[in-house]
Amino acid sequence: MKPMGTIPAAFAHAPLVIAGENAEHWAKVAGDTPLFVYDFGVISARIGTFRAAMPERVKLHYAIKANPFASLLDAIAPLVDGLDVASGGELGIALRRKPAAAISFAGPGKRDDELTAAIEAGATINLESEGEWRRARAIGDRLGIRPRVAVRVNPDFELRGSGMRMGGRATPFGVDADRAASLIESILTGGADWQGLHIFAGSQTLDVNALIDALTGALALAERLADQVGTVPQLTNLGGGFGIPYFPGEMPIDVMAIGAALGEAIEQSPLTRADGGFAIELGRWLVGESGVYLTRIVDRKESRGETFLVTDGGMNHQLAASGNLGTVVKRNYPVAIASAAPDAATETVSVVGPLCTPLDRLGDRVTLPVAQAGDLVAVFMAGAYGLSASPTGFLGHPAPRELLVGTHGG
Ligand SMILES: *Cc1c(COP(=O)(O)O)cnc(C)c1O
């Protein structure tokens, strides 16, 4: 038997209830399994926590790539101050929901047509390199539009305890901190509309002190750069990287503590006195815990003394839960048998998807209530980097359904 992560407190289980209804209800609403159900009540509570914890001057941006489901974007867009996008496709869906001034476009390898779309719309391009600046400037000249640009800085520190480090080393992301000032100067003299700085050190951290160090480190770096170029950034995007507890023994982060520490640093900052603004960009922490992936057991079988529950969806829809997205060792996400009563007898089983690969495993030797073909399995923590980060084309099963449920616009 191997342990699994903790089921988020928002979901009553044994039997599972999502936004006041049981799992079979949502499967019926969706029309079929497998499906993702996102409880917007969980997301609006997160936004409320952020607002209560953070200084008013710190804006909240949603990083669309965590979950670009259209209904979810419709609901979240009015509650956040900005949308961060990472492709021309995401730019298009963001522009349907926010004014261009509230959209920033980061990511390496922006093509000329993507830069053109951003410049025409008036979205902020977070420049990832000097070369990208030269291309943006040339496109702006050709169009007769002053591009709005910010500089993404590869910080000279990294986010400790991060599941995905994106700074403090050689990376394709941003311009190294010691070259940022000269790039900013070239932007200022080149006549572009300089929006500010973008400093993102990493993702999925549960260490509050590391998060505080990264955010205050980003602030200090922004102060240094402002000093070097003699101009205060209108907006300093301090990054984020707030993690959520997927695995056994992991604990949620204390956002109030982060807000208190950041508030103190910001209050003393020369950027604040010069009326500079700040943003934190979050994906996973805002939406990750809202999602439940529901997949139906098709077969129950034994092999060499082990029991397998074979479901109609797996890593093709929820790659991260199978342990194949950014992790080395397969650990178990929280899973449940949706309809099981609290007093049900349990057994140790592996929950596997329908794909012909041993990688397709949603639960590895987990203890669950005894289940049969026809029962629904719930895989939690499915709201971020779920469907959009999964290889849906692999083996050609139908796409899963998606539902946004719960309190809308909270
Ligand atoms: C992916 C990404 C985010 C969102 O990260 P989360 O871990 O989902 O909060 C924020 N900023 C940038 C630059 C990113 O690439």
The ligand as a Gaussian input file, in Angstrom:
#p B3LYP/6-31G(d) Opt

LIG

0 1
 C        3.170000      29.249000     -15.752000
 C        3.482000      30.596000     -15.303000
 C        2.773000      31.143000     -14.231000
 C        1.761000      30.383000     -13.441000
 O        2.395000      29.490000     -12.568000
 P        1.551000      28.719000     -11.464000
 O        2.511000      27.795000     -10.848000
 O        0.456000      28.022000     -12.176000
 O        1.015000      29.729000     -10.514000
 C        3.058000      32.442000     -13.885000
 N        3.980000      33.153000     -14.559000
 C        4.669000      32.654000     -15.591000
 C        5.668000      33.492000     -16.275000
 C        4.457000      31.359000     -15.991000
 O        5.169000      30.861000     -17.006000

